[in-house]
């Protein structure tokens, strides 16, 4: 590997708790000089999020440990879609700052395309990161879908490197014609070290936390951590639990959203023991994960659900639908969990019954979850990004800037 120090500019829509840890890891690498350019400050300020049906202000450090700059956003609605990011200043940054390589995260907003064209005109290598997966559909392609295939294919194929986070994500980029030699794996990750520290701390108070939640010491607690929306299919868990006549089965719903009231009513109507926490911030969520015996992710579509990684750091076996982008990577049937089809309530109930019936086996599977997710880390992501940066820069023979 080259010993040169390359200057990497990262363009990101706004601060996100799942990305800050990666930027900190990149900042630790001696052969990279990294600056993150944010296109909006959402995440630092309290903002109402419809899918959570609540106002959110993240309670963890999103900016410490790496260099970051905010570029003025002229959008009227930063929570909108294409025109949610209007940052003409990115063109000046790319033109005048003499970066060796640019990492772009997203293609859905105007500023993403400004970054794309600015790097192409400046001749700067462009790396792309996105975590979309394919939606399976039998519907005849619309004009919009055909246009997306054409323009997005050209966009992605023009990038020097495209990072994929899981098998489902790789298939998405392959669908748009990105050649294998441009695809580089950076595994979907969360801050494993943070959650493992928290797990050790919370285990000491596990029994007290169960008491506070109205749970008993011998309850088999199934954790569902997600927005309470139709796409996440929380009603399937209640319906599955209703099929199991076990008094020690309890459901723990972590999160909030427009369906919460209906879910509470459904649980009461079906005689299912369920606890609803409401929205829980990142700094507090570990105390709830720590009481769980199994984690359920039942979405009908989920690109890269970080809650799955988080739960696996708490040594929980998982029931996961095949619709999750990371399902085939993180869930190994019979080893650390079970795969089911979205909406298959009978299959979910059967797997719940199996896990409750053999807690020793469930614990063994949970330990395997911890082993598997260890490999999916920010450190591994940072090293993969460094390799890609050095490869594209060396390949173009762009000398590093003298210091």
Secondary structure by P-SEA (a helix, b strand, c coil): cccbbbbbbbbbcccccccaaaaaaaaaccccbbbbbbcccccccbbbbccccbbbbbcccccccbbbbbccccccccccccccccccaaaaaaacccccbbbbcccccaaaaaaaaaaaaaccbbbbbbbbbbbbccccccaaaaaaaaaaaaaaaaccbbbbccaaaaaaaaaaccccccccccccccaaaaaaaaaaaaaaaaaaaaaaaccccccbbbbbbcccccccaaaaaaaaaaacccccbbbbbcccccaaaaaaaaaaaaccccccccccccccaaaaaaaccbbbbbcccccccaaaaaaaaacccccccccccccccccccccccccccccaaaaaaaaaaaaaacaaaaaaaaaaaaaaaccccaaaaaaaaaaaaaaaaaaaccccccc
